[in-house]
């Protein structure tokens, strides 16, 4: 006991020395912000710098995320050394991956840990309740994203909650406490909702944990009345007390929300009804006020590591369209429509007679029609479904699929988690599948929903597909050849187009 008390005193003395050192030696930001830069410009500079310098762990790339920077766990552990932390009972920590160490520190200190529900879909808080007598390793599991799901108990809006300390993630933050998040406004919204409930007030301490490069000169004029400011910044090398002079939001500013936002976050409807009963102004704004301008129309899309795919497909479809018109004259309009692009191209270049080519086209046409009936998300009917798919797709790799799992079981799990893709390419023999989504934001939501997915007692790994993979990726077109048609290399249960041609 004496040794433990001595260690705590020693750590606090080191922390005080760090605070004094930080106050006297202000570090120059490594990322320079140009005059007139917007919030989006700052985010992009930070994300690009972290990627260029390889400063982050999974998930990558860090664009449109709270970066999971290297050294995040150690930086989070410093929260236990803060004097404000010692006096807390209930601590709210965001569910971001880089804040896992902060959640662990709260549980290890035997304080009440509150974590917001992901994207506020089903409420505001979840209380994390480890098993009685949980050891250090079990507490680590509870602090992970999977543990947050497995050991959480929802906290109702009517529950009397008093949050003493809040830990949030950031993309950029200044030494004066001005914070910029990833642009979706959830941390600001959560604070505003807590303020409306009376769970937080101006005295509640706000802490953020970032890499040293994320501490930069954020212009104060970019911070709005709805933006949350911070009191402490924890980095792998520093502890910064901001002495922020800007006030924290006092509640929900309804004029900055619109009806669409209320549909996405159902709990807002309940809060709005309560405040309307209390006689407050709950008039909603228009869509243009719901988010900052950069996120409405001018926000650049994240550039995930996607495979190149559309040029080859468009060329093939263009050639197929011309040849289809020629074939309609001799074979009839209906057969020309049913014949897939790839089959026409193969029969044209195979050098076989017309009679054999016609027979092959009929057989393959029947096969393609059968696959199309299964729907595009199973990877079949690509020639027919390509016209309905967006020109640019974002692909998610799903690995660790257990042997014996059926594609129908995976599809049911995806639907249950509201992560059904536009197209699913099943490669069960390689224990993997590829999921195609319409854009990076939808893929991001699916990735978040798929974290911790477990089927047949096997944990599945979900991440953005990497364009650097050496093997052929689903969706890429290649010229068919006789060797490809007769090869036995493709696994029998692979549902990609190449394998279908090999089987036929």
C-alpha positions in Angstrom: 0.0 0.0 0.0 2.8 2.4 0.9 4.6 1.5 -2.4 1.4 2.3 -4.4 0.9 5.6 -2.6 4.6 6.5 -3.3 4.2 5.6 -7.0 1.0 7.8 -7.3 2.8 10.7 -5.6 5.8 10.3 -7.9 3.6 10.3 -11.0 1.8 13.4 -9.9 5.1 15.2 -9.2 6.3 14.3 -12.7 3.0 15.5 -14.1 3.4 18.9 -12.3 6.9 19.2 -13.7 5.5 18.5 -17.2 2.8 21.2 -16.7 5.4 23.7 -15.6 7.7 22.8 -18.5 4.9 23.1 -21.0 3.9 26.5 -19.6 7.5 27.8 -20.0 8.5 26.0 -23.2 5.7 26.4 -25.8 6.5 24.1 -28.7 6.3 25.3 -32.2 3.6 23.5 -34.2 5.0 21.1 -36.9 2.0 21.8 -39.1 1.7 25.4 -40.3 -1.8 26.7 -41.0 -2.2 29.2 -43.8 -4.1 32.5 -43.1 -7.7 32.1 -44.0 -7.7 28.3 -43.7 -11.0 26.7 -43.0 -11.7 23.8 -40.6 -11.7 21.5 -43.5 -8.3 22.8 -44.7 -6.9 22.1 -41.3 -8.3 18.6 -41.1 -6.9 17.8 -44.5 -3.4 19.0 -43.5 -3.4 17.0 -40.3 -4.7 13.8 -42.0 -2.2 14.1 -44.9 0.7 14.7 -42.5 -0.1 11.7 -40.3 -0.4 9.5 -43.3 2.8 10.8 -45.0 4.8 10.4 -41.8 3.2 7.0 -41.0 2.2 8.1 -37.5 -1.0 6.0 -37.2 -2.0 2.5 -36.4 -5.2 0.7 -37.7 -7.6 1.8 -39.0 -6.0 3.4 -42.0 -6.2 5.7 -43.8 -6.9 8.3 -41.1 -8.9 10.6 -43.4 -12.4 11.3 -42.0 -11.4 9.7 -38.7 -10.1 10.6 -35.3 -6.6 9.4 -36.0 -5.5 6.3 -34.0 -1.9 7.7 -33.6 1.0 5.7 -32.4 1.5 6.1 -28.7 -2.2 6.8 -28.1 -2.5 4.2 -25.3 0.4 5.8 -23.3 -0.9 9.3 -23.8 -4.3 8.2 -22.6 -2.8 6.7 -19.4 -1.9 10.3 -18.3 -5.5 11.1 -17.6 -5.2 9.1 -14.3 -2.5 11.6 -13.2 -4.7 14.7 -13.5 -5.9 16.2 -10.3 -9.4 16.6 -11.8 -9.5 12.8 -12.5 -8.8 11.9 -8.9 -12.0 13.8 -7.9 -14.3 12.2 -10.5 -16.9 9.6 -10.0 -18.5 9.3 -13.5 -16.3 9.8 -16.7 -17.6 9.9 -20.3 -15.1 8.7 -22.9 -15.8 8.7 -26.6 -15.8 5.3 -28.4 -12.9 6.2 -30.8 -10.1 3.7 -31.1 -7.3 6.0 -29.9 -9.2 6.6 -26.6 -9.2 2.9 -25.7 -6.4 3.6 -23.1 -8.5 6.3 -21.4 -11.4 3.9 -21.1 -9.1 1.4 -19.6 -7.7 4.0 -17.1 -11.3 4.8 -16.0 -12.2 1.1 -15.4 -8.9 0.4 -13.7 -9.5 3.3 -11.3 -13.0 1.7 -10.5 -14.9 4.8 -11.7 -18.1 4.7 -13.7 -17.4 4.7 -17.4 -20.0 6.1 -19.8 -19.6 5.7 -23.6 -21.9 7.3 -26.2 -23.7 4.9 -28.4 -22.1 4.8 -31.9 -23.5 7.7 -34.0 -26.2 8.2 -31.3 -28.4 5.7 -33.1 -30.0 4.1 -30.1 -29.6 6.5 -27.2 -27.0 8.7 -25.6 -25.0 6.7 -23.1 -24.0 3.1 -22.4 -22.6 2.3 -19.0 -19.7 -0.2 -19.2 -20.0 -2.8 -16.4 -17.2 -5.3 -16.2 -17.6 -8.5 -14.4 -17.1 -8.3 -10.6 -13.5 -8.9 -9.7 -12.3 -8.4 -13.4 -8.5 -8.6 -13.7 -6.4 -6.2 -15.8 -6.7 -8.2 -19.0 -10.5 -8.4 -18.7 -10.6 -4.7 -18.2 -8.6 -4.2 -21.3 -11.2 -6.2 -23.2 -14.0 -4.1 -21.7 -12.3 -0.9 -22.9 -12.1 -2.2 -26.5 -14.8 -1.6 -29.1 -16.0 -5.1 -28.8 -16.0 -4.9 -25.0 -18.0 -1.7 -25.2 -20.7 -3.7 -27.0 -20.6 -6.8 -24.9 -20.5 -5.1 -21.4 -22.7 -2.1 -21.9 -26.0 -1.2 -20.3 -28.1 1.6 -21.8 -28.6 4.7 -19.7 -32.1 6.2 -20.2 -32.6 9.9 -20.7 -34.6 10.1 -17.5 -31.7 8.7 -15.5 -30.0 11.2 -13.2 -26.4 11.4 -14.5 -23.7 13.8 -13.4 -20.6 13.6 -15.6 -17.5 14.9 -13.8 -15.0 14.6 -16.7 -15.3 14.2 -20.5 -12.6 12.7 -22.8 -13.0 13.4 -26.5 -11.0 12.7 -29.6 -9.8 15.5 -31.9 -8.3 16.0 -35.3 -6.6 19.2 -34.3 -6.4 21.3 -31.2 -4.7 24.5 -30.1 -2.9 25.2 -26.8 -5.6 27.7 -26.1 -8.3 24.9 -26.1 -9.8 25.4 -29.6 -10.8 22.0 -30.9 -11.6 20.6 -34.4 -13.2 17.2 -34.7 -13.6 15.0 -37.8 -16.5 17.2 -39.0 -19.6 15.2 -38.2 -20.3 17.1 -35.0 -21.0 14.1 -32.7 -18.8 15.3 -29.8 -20.4 18.7 -29.9 -23.8 17.2 -30.1 -23.2 14.8 -27.2 -22.0 17.7 -25.0 -25.1 19.8 -26.0 -27.4 16.9 -25.2 -25.7 16.3 -21.8 -26.0 20.0 -21.0 -29.7 19.9 -21.8 -30.1 17.0 -19.5 -28.1 18.8 -16.7 -25.4 16.1 -16.8 -22.6 18.6 -17.5 -22.0 22.3 -16.9 -19.3 24.9 -17.4 -17.2 23.4 -14.6 -17.0 19.9 -16.2 -13.5 19.2 -17.2 -12.9 18.3 -20.9 -9.8 16.4 -21.9 -8.6 15.5 -25.4 -5.8 13.0 -26.4 -3.8 13.7 -29.6 -0.5 13.2 -31.2 2.0 16.1 -30.8 1.7 17.0 -34.4 -2.1 17.6 -33.9 -1.4 20.5 -31.6 -1.3 23.6 -33.8 -2.6 27.1 -34.0 -6.3 26.8 -34.6 -7.7 30.3 -35.3 -10.2 31.3 -32.6 -12.6 32.8 -35.2 -13.3 29.3 -36.6 -14.8 28.2 -33.3 -18.6 28.6 -33.2 -21.0 28.8 -30.3 -21.8 25.1 -30.7 -18.2 23.9 -30.7 -16.8 22.2 -27.7 -13.5 23.5 -26.2 -11.0 21.6 -24.0 -9.3 22.2 -20.7 -6.4 19.6 -21.0 -4.5 18.2 -23.9 -2.6 14.9 -23.5 0.1 13.9 -26.0 2.7 11.2 -25.9 5.3 13.8 -24.6 3.2 16.6 -23.0 0.4 17.5 -20.7 -1.1 20.9 -21.6 -3.5 22.9 -19.5 -5.2 25.2 -21.9 -6.7 27.9 -19.6 -9.4 28.3 -22.4 -11.4 31.4 -22.1 -14.2 30.5 -24.6 -17.4 29.2 -23.0 -18.7 25.7 -23.6 -22.1 25.2 -25.2 -25.0 25.6 -22.8 -27.4 23.2 -24.6 -28.7 22.2 -28.0 -28.9 25.0 -30.5 -31.9 23.8 -32.5 -31.5 26.4 -35.2 -28.3 24.6 -36.3 -30.2 21.3 -36.8 -32.7 20.3 -39.4 -35.4 17.6 -39.8 -32.9 15.2 -41.5 -30.6 15.3 -38.5 -33.5 14.5 -36.2 -34.3 11.5 -38.4 -30.8 10.2 -38.1 -30.6 10.7 -34.3 -33.9 9.7 -32.9 -33.0 10.7 -29.3 -33.0 14.3 -30.5 -36.7 14.0 -31.1 -37.3 13.1 -27.4 -35.1 15.9 -26.2 -36.8 18.4 -28.4 -40.2 17.3 -27.1 -39.0 17.8 -23.5 -37.6 21.2 -24.2 -40.7 22.2 -26.1 -42.8 21.3 -23.0 -40.4 23.4 -20.9 -41.3 26.4 -23.1 -37.9 26.7 -24.9 -37.5 27.7 -28.6 -37.0 24.5 -30.6 -37.4 25.9 -34.1 -35.2 24.0 -36.5 -33.0 25.5 -39.1 -32.6 24.6 -42.7 -30.2 22.0 -44.1 -27.6 24.5 -44.9 -27.1 25.3 -41.2 -27.0 21.6 -40.2 -23.3 21.3 -40.9 -20.4 23.4 -41.8 -20.2 24.4 -45.5 -17.2 22.3 -46.3 -19.2 19.2 -45.4 -22.2 20.0 -47.6 -20.9 20.2 -51.1 -17.2 21.2 -51.2 -15.8 18.5 -48.9 -13.4 16.3 -50.8 -14.1 12.7 -50.6 -11.6 10.5 -48.7 -9.4 8.6 -51.2 -9.5 5.0 -49.9 -7.2 2.4 -51.3 -9.5 1.1 -53.9 -8.8 -1.1 -56.9 -9.0 0.5 -60.4 -12.0 -0.9 -62.1 -14.2 1.3 -64.2 -12.2 2.0 -67.3 -11.8 -1.6 -68.3 -15.5 -2.2 -67.6 -16.7 0.8 -69.6 -14.5 -0.2 -72.5 -15.8 -3.8 -72.5 -19.4 -2.7 -72.2 -18.9 -0.2 -75.0 -17.5 -2.9 -77.3 -20.2 -5.3 -76.2 -22.9 -2.8 -77.0 -21.7 -2.3 -80.5 -21.4 -6.0 -81.1 -24.8 -6.7 -79.5 -26.4 -4.5 -82.2 -24.7 -6.5 -84.9 -25.8 -9.8 -83.3 -29.4 -8.7 -83.0 -29.7 -8.8 -86.8 -28.8 -12.5 -87.0 -29.9 -13.9 -83.6 -32.9 -11.9 -82.6 -33.3 -9.0 -80.2 -34.0 -11.1 -77.1 -30.9 -13.3 -77.3 -28.7 -10.2 -77.9 -30.0 -8.7 -74.6 -29.5 -11.8 -72.6 -26.0 -12.4 -73.8 -23.4 -11.0 -71.2 -20.7 -8.7 -72.4 -17.9 -11.0 -71.4 -19.5 -14.0 -73.3 -19.8 -12.0 -76.5 -16.2 -10.9 -76.4 -15.0 -14.4 -75.6 -16.9 -16.0 -78.5 -15.7 -13.3 -80.9 -12.0 -14.0 -80.2 -12.1 -17.7 -79.7 -11.8 -18.6 -83.3 -14.5 -21.3 -83.1 -17.3 -21.9 -85.6 -20.6 -20.1 -85.5 -22.6 -23.2 -84.5 -20.4 -23.9 -81.4 -20.4 -20.2 -80.5 -24.2 -20.1 -80.6 -24.5 -23.1 -78.3 -22.0 -21.7 -75.8 -23.7 -18.4 -75.8 -27.1 -20.0 -75.0 -25.7 -22.1 -72.2 -23.9 -19.2 -70.6 -26.9 -16.9 -71.1 -29.0 -19.4 -69.0 -26.3 -19.5 -66.4 -26.0 -15.8 -66.1 -29.8 -15.4 -65.8 -29.8 -17.8 -62.9 -27.1 -15.9 -61.1 -28.8 -12.6 -61.8 -31.9 -13.8 -59.9 -29.7 -14.1 -56.8 -29.2 -10.3 -56.7 -26.1 -8.2 -57.2 -24.9 -8.4 -53.7 -23.9 -12.1 -54.2 -21.5 -11.1 -56.9 -23.5 -12.6 -59.7 -25.0 -11.0 -62.8 -22.3 -8.4 -62.9 -22.9 -7.6 -66.6 -26.5 -6.8 -65.9 -26.0 -5.1 -62.5 -23.0 -2.9 -63.5 -25.4 -0.5 -65.2 -27.2 0.0 -61.9 -24.1 0.4 -59.8 -22.4 3.8 -59.2 -19.4 4.6 -61.3 -17.1 4.6 -58.2 -17.5 2.0 -55.5 -15.7 1.6 -52.2 -14.8 -1.9 -51.3 -14.5 -3.4 -47.8 -12.4 -6.6 -47.2 -14.0 -9.1 -44.8 -11.4 -11.7 -43.6 -11.4 -14.6 -41.2 -14.6 -16.2 -42.5 -14.9 -19.6 -40.8 -15.0 -22.8 -42.8 -18.5 -24.0 -43.4 -20.2 -20.6 -43.1 -22.8 -20.1 -45.8 -23.1 -16.9 -47.8 -26.7 -16.7 -46.8 -25.6 -16.6 -43.1 -23.1 -13.8 -43.8 -25.8 -11.8 -45.7 -28.2 -12.2 -42.8 -25.5 -10.9 -40.4 -24.8 -8.0 -42.7 -28.5 -7.1 -42.9 -28.8 -7.4 -39.1 -26.0 -4.9 -38.6 -27.4 -2.6 -41.4 -24.3 -3.1 -43.4 -25.7 -4.8 -46.5 -23.5 -3.9 -49.6 -24.5 -3.1 -53.1 -22.6 -6.3 -54.1 -21.0 -9.1 -52.2 -18.2 -11.2 -53.7 -17.9 -14.4 -51.8 -14.6 -16.3 -51.6 -15.3 -18.9 -48.9 -12.3 -21.1 -49.8 -10.0 -18.2 -49.0 -12.0 -17.3 -45.9 -12.8 -13.9 -47.2 -15.4 -11.7 -49.0 -15.5 -8.3 -50.6 -18.3 -5.9 -50.0 -18.9 -3.0 -52.4 -20.6 0.2 -51.1 -21.7 3.3 -53.0 -19.2 5.8 -51.4 -16.6 6.1 -48.7 -19.0 7.4 -46.1 -21.4 4.4 -46.5 -18.4 2.1 -46.3 -17.2 3.8 -43.2 -20.6 3.3 -41.5 -20.4 -0.4 -42.6 -16.9 -0.7 -41.2 -18.0 0.7 -37.9 -21.0 -1.7 -37.8 -18.8 -4.7 -38.7 -16.2 -4.1 -36.0 -16.4 -7.1 -33.6 -18.5 -9.2 -35.9 -18.3 -12.8 -34.7 -19.7 -15.8 -36.7 -19.5 -19.5 -35.6 -17.2 -18.4 -32.8 -14.8 -16.8 -35.2 -14.0 -13.0 -35.1 -14.1 -11.5 -38.6 -11.7 -8.7 -39.7 -13.3 -5.8 -41.6 -11.1 -3.1 -43.3 -10.9 -1.1 -46.5 -9.6 -3.3 -49.3 -6.0 -2.5 -50.3 -5.3 -1.6 -54.0 -1.7 -2.9 -53.6 -2.9 -6.5 -53.4 -1.0 -8.6 -56.0 -3.9 -11.0 -56.9 -6.8 -10.1 -59.1 -9.4 -8.2 -57.2 -13.2 -8.8 -57.6 -14.7 -6.4 -60.2 -11.5 -6.0 -62.3 -12.0 -7.2 -65.8 -9.4 -9.2 -67.7 -9.4 -10.5 -71.3 -10.7 -14.1 -71.2 -8.4 -16.7 -72.6 -8.5 -20.5 -73.2 -6.1 -21.0 -70.3 -8.4 -19.0 -68.0 -11.4 -21.0 -69.2 -9.8 -24.4 -68.5 -7.8 -23.5 -65.4 -8.5 -25.5 -62.2 -6.7 -22.9 -60.0 -9.8 -21.0 -59.0 -11.5 -22.5 -55.9 -14.8 -24.2 -56.6 -16.9 -22.0 -54.3 -15.4 -18.7 -55.3 -18.3 -16.6 -56.7 -16.2 -14.1 -58.7 -16.8 -13.7 -62.4 -13.5 -15.4 -63.4 -14.4 -18.6 -61.5 -17.9 -18.6 -63.0 -16.4 -18.6 -66.5 -14.0 -21.4 -65.5 -16.8 -23.6 -64.2 -18.9 -22.9 -67.3 
